[in-house]
Amino acid sequence: MSLKKKFLVIGSNGQIGTVLTNKLGEKHGFKNVVGSDLRAPEQQTKFVFEECSVLDKDRLEKIISKYSITDVYLLAAYLSAKGEKNIDNAWDLNINGLLNVLNFAKEKKIQKIFWPSSIAVFGPTTPKNNVDQYAITEPTTIYGVSKLAGESLCNYYHKKFGIDVRSIRYPGLIGWESMPGGGTTDYAVDIFHEAIKNEEYSCFLSENRTLPMMYMDDAIKATISIMEAPIASIKIRNSYNLSSLSFSPKQIESEIKKHIKSFKVIYSPDERDKLAEGWPQSINDNHSRKDWGWEPNFNLTQMVNDIILNLSKRYKKEKV
């Protein structure tokens, strides 16, 4: 196996993968980054792309061998809202996809794995505020159940086979470079698009539903940071708590109105609000900060300013 780092991002068309593949390419050279997903991206990419499902073990093995992959970022997943409508498929993708990649590491075909967990591993029995790393985990969605099982698999493969698998529990992620992917927290992405295009948004969460969130720039920073940290710094092998912001739809509405005064939000809570009701409002991530130096860059005002600026430019270009 080549000593040079070669990266495979599985799920490269998704909300995180779209940004991560480009950041890795900028940092390590695009010829050293391979993206894979169920279909080719709509726009041309600088990185190499291979069509593949993480459940297609033979095809995945050929890609890993062809490009001498060392590090795998496994991002393909059924998210919370979509998963509730596809329970069997969600379990299959979220667990068997992870098992395929863990077994490649066990067989020494790859060296290091990143696999994201989520705050969805928590549930109604978890404390609502400043949730500790070792708080009660009793999820109430198939997404949360599969993520909790995946955390245990990661820990098990590390302890039994010495696999270098690293994980963080993402809060809700907000970015402007890709569209929402079916998660309950995706309202905080869609709200910006609707604010700029239509100056109105119908929100499926109640106005005071406070949830832990994070700007995509910080999420990518955390993802790359944990993978670059010395192996001795990674003390937790199920998944690290990660925190940045906590806010409600009403708070983000107020921030957007500083830029778009006529913006209006109609609150129509649905079943996704009931899912979110069982999740924490804020997370304690002291272990991430202490072990591998995690620190976010963006507060709520900075995030909103940056998204409005970049999305406004994009929509202006599309109109030309």
C-alpha positions in Angstrom: 0.0 0.0 0.0 1.2 3.5 -0.9 2.5 5.6 2.0 1.0 8.7 0.4 -2.5 9.5 1.8 -5.3 8.7 -0.6 -8.8 9.7 0.4 -12.2 8.1 -0.4 -15.3 10.0 0.5 -18.4 7.8 0.3 -21.5 9.9 -0.1 -19.7 12.7 -1.8 -22.9 14.2 -3.3 -24.4 14.8 0.1 -24.5 17.9 2.3 -21.2 17.2 4.0 -19.5 15.3 1.2 -20.0 18.1 -1.3 -17.9 20.4 0.9 -15.5 17.8 2.4 -14.2 16.4 -1.0 -13.3 19.9 -2.1 -11.6 20.8 1.2 -9.6 17.6 1.1 -8.6 18.2 -2.5 -7.5 21.8 -1.8 -5.4 20.4 1.1 -3.9 17.2 -0.3 -4.3 17.6 -4.1 -7.4 16.7 -6.1 -5.7 13.7 -7.7 -5.5 12.2 -4.2 -9.3 12.5 -3.5 -11.9 10.1 -4.8 -15.6 10.8 -4.3 -18.2 8.1 -4.6 -22.0 8.1 -4.6 -25.0 6.4 -6.2 -24.9 8.7 -9.2 -22.5 11.1 -10.8 -22.6 14.7 -9.4 -24.7 17.2 -11.4 -21.7 19.6 -11.8 -18.2 18.7 -12.9 -15.8 18.1 -10.1 -12.0 18.5 -9.7 -11.7 15.3 -7.7 -12.0 11.8 -9.2 -15.5 10.3 -9.1 -16.6 6.7 -9.0 -20.2 5.6 -9.0 -20.7 3.1 -6.2 -23.0 2.1 -3.3 -21.3 1.4 0.0 -23.4 -1.8 0.1 -21.7 -3.1 -3.0 -18.7 -4.6 -1.3 -17.0 -6.0 -4.5 -17.2 -2.7 -6.4 -16.0 -0.8 -3.3 -13.1 -3.1 -2.9 -12.1 -2.5 -6.5 -12.1 1.3 -6.0 -10.0 1.0 -2.8 -7.5 -1.2 -4.6 -7.5 0.9 -7.9 -6.6 4.2 -6.1 -4.6 2.7 -3.1 -7.0 4.3 -0.7 -5.6 4.9 2.8 -8.4 6.9 4.5 -12.1 6.5 4.1 -14.7 9.1 5.1 -18.0 7.1 5.2 -20.8 9.7 5.0 -23.6 7.8 3.2 -26.6 7.4 5.5 -30.4 7.6 5.7 -31.1 10.6 7.9 -33.8 11.0 10.5 -36.9 12.1 8.7 -36.3 9.9 5.6 -35.3 6.9 7.8 -38.6 6.8 9.6 -40.3 6.2 6.2 -37.7 3.5 5.2 -36.8 1.6 8.4 -35.3 -1.5 6.7 -33.3 0.5 4.1 -32.1 2.9 6.8 -30.7 0.0 9.0 -29.2 -1.7 6.0 -27.3 1.3 4.7 -26.3 2.8 8.1 -25.1 -0.5 9.6 -24.1 -2.8 6.8 -22.3 0.0 4.9 -20.3 0.7 8.1 -19.5 -3.0 8.5 -18.2 -3.3 4.9 -15.7 -0.5 5.5 -14.7 -1.7 9.0 -14.0 -5.1 7.5 -11.8 -3.6 4.8 -9.7 -2.0 7.6 -9.6 -5.4 9.4 -8.3 -7.0 6.2 -5.6 -4.2 6.0 -7.0 -2.8 2.8 -7.3 0.7 4.4 -5.6 2.5 7.3 -8.1 4.9 8.8 -11.9 5.5 8.9 -14.1 8.5 9.7 -17.7 7.7 10.4 -20.1 10.3 11.7 -22.6 9.7 14.5 -25.3 12.2 15.6 -27.1 13.9 18.5 -29.9 11.6 17.4 -28.4 8.9 19.6 -29.9 10.8 22.5 -33.6 10.7 23.4 -36.3 11.9 25.7 -34.5 10.4 28.8 -31.4 12.3 28.1 -30.9 15.6 30.0 -31.9 18.6 27.8 -29.0 20.9 28.5 -25.2 20.6 28.5 -25.5 16.9 27.6 -22.4 15.0 28.9 -20.3 12.7 26.7 -21.6 9.7 28.7 -25.2 10.8 29.1 -28.1 8.3 28.6 -28.6 7.2 25.0 -32.1 5.9 24.3 -32.9 7.1 20.8 -36.5 7.1 19.4 -35.7 7.1 15.6 -34.2 4.3 13.4 -31.6 6.8 12.5 -30.6 7.3 16.1 -30.8 3.6 16.8 -28.6 2.8 13.9 -26.1 5.5 14.8 -25.9 4.2 18.4 -25.3 0.6 17.1 -22.7 2.0 14.8 -20.9 3.7 17.6 -20.7 0.3 19.4 -19.4 -1.3 16.2 -16.6 1.3 15.9 -15.6 0.8 19.5 -15.7 -3.0 19.2 -13.6 -3.1 16.0 -11.1 -0.7 17.6 -10.7 -2.8 20.8 -10.8 -6.3 19.1 -8.9 -5.6 15.8 -7.1 -2.3 16.5 -9.0 -0.4 13.8 -8.3 3.3 13.7 -11.9 4.5 13.3 -12.8 8.0 14.5 -16.2 9.5 15.0 -18.0 12.7 16.1 -21.6 13.2 17.0 -22.7 15.9 14.6 -25.4 18.4 15.7 -27.7 19.8 13.0 -25.5 21.1 10.2 -26.1 24.3 8.2 -24.4 25.2 4.9 -25.0 27.0 1.7 -23.0 24.9 -0.7 -25.5 22.0 -1.0 -29.2 21.4 -0.6 -30.8 19.7 2.5 -30.6 15.9 2.6 -33.7 14.8 4.6 -32.8 15.5 8.2 -35.0 17.1 10.8 -32.6 20.0 11.4 -32.5 20.8 7.6 -35.0 23.5 8.2 -32.0 25.7 9.1 -30.6 25.2 5.6 -33.9 25.6 3.6 -34.9 28.7 5.5 -32.1 30.7 3.9 -33.0 29.6 0.4 -36.6 30.5 0.9 -35.8 33.8 2.6 -33.7 35.0 -0.4 -35.9 33.6 -3.1 -39.4 34.1 -1.7 -39.0 36.1 1.5 -41.3 33.6 3.2 -40.7 30.1 4.8 -43.1 27.5 6.2 -41.3 25.9 9.1 -42.0 22.3 10.2 -40.6 22.9 13.7 -42.2 25.0 16.4 -40.7 28.5 16.8 -39.0 27.8 20.2 -37.6 24.3 19.3 -34.0 24.9 20.4 -31.5 22.4 19.0 -27.7 22.1 18.9 -26.5 23.2 15.4 -23.2 23.9 13.6 -22.1 25.9 10.6 -20.7 23.6 7.8 -17.3 25.3 7.9 -16.9 24.3 11.5 -18.2 20.8 10.9 -15.6 20.3 8.1 -12.9 21.7 10.3 -13.8 19.2 13.1 -14.0 16.3 10.7 -10.5 17.0 9.2 -9.1 17.9 12.6 -10.1 14.6 14.3 -8.7 12.6 11.4 -5.3 14.5 11.5 -5.0 14.3 15.3 -2.2 12.0 16.6 -3.6 8.5 17.4 -2.7 8.9 21.1 -5.1 11.9 21.3 -8.1 9.9 20.4 -9.3 8.5 23.7 -13.0 7.9 22.8 -13.7 5.3 20.1 -17.4 5.2 20.0 -18.1 8.9 19.1 -17.2 12.3 20.5 -19.7 14.9 21.5 -19.3 18.0 19.3 -20.9 21.4 20.0 -21.0 24.9 18.5 -24.4 26.7 18.5 -27.8 26.2 20.0 -30.8 28.2 18.7 -34.5 28.0 17.8 -36.2 28.7 14.5 -37.4 32.0 16.0 -33.9 33.1 16.7 -32.6 32.3 13.2 -35.6 34.1 11.8 -34.7 37.2 13.8 -31.1 37.1 12.5 -32.3 36.8 8.9 -34.6 39.7 9.3 -31.6 41.9 10.0 -30.8 41.3 6.3 -34.2 40.8 4.8 -36.7 42.9 6.7 -39.8 41.6 4.9 -39.0 38.0 5.7 -41.9 36.1 7.2 -42.0 32.6 8.8 -45.2 30.5 9.1 -44.9 27.9 11.8 -46.6 24.6 11.0 -45.1 21.9 13.2 -45.4 18.3 12.0 -44.1 14.9 13.0 -40.5 16.2 12.6 -41.1 18.5 15.5 -42.1 15.5 17.6 -38.8 13.8 16.7 -36.9 16.9 17.7 -38.8 17.3 21.0 -36.8 14.3 22.3 -33.4 15.7 21.4 -31.0 17.8 23.6 -30.9 21.6 23.4 -27.2 21.9 24.1 -24.2 19.6 24.2 -21.1 19.4 26.4 -18.1 18.7 24.2 -15.3 19.1 26.7 -13.7 15.8 25.7 -13.3 16.9 22.1 -11.7 20.2 23.2 -9.4 18.5 25.6 -8.3 15.5 23.6 -7.8 16.8 20.1 -8.1 20.6 20.4 -11.6 21.2 19.0 -12.8 24.8 18.9 -15.6 26.3 16.7 -15.0 29.5 14.7 -18.6 30.8 14.0 -21.3 32.2 16.3 -24.9 32.6 15.1 -24.6 36.2 13.7 -21.3 35.3 11.9 -22.9 32.2 10.3 -26.1 34.0 9.2 -24.0 36.9 7.7 -21.8 34.4 5.7 -24.7 32.3 4.4 -26.7 35.3 3.3 -23.7 36.8 1.5 -22.8 33.6 -0.3 -26.4 32.5 -1.2 -27.3 36.0 -2.4 -24.3 35.9 -4.8 -25.3 32.5 -6.1 -28.9 33.4 -6.8 -27.8 36.7 -8.4 -25.5 34.7 -10.8 -28.3 32.3 -11.7 -30.5 35.2 -12.7 -27.9 36.6 -15.1 
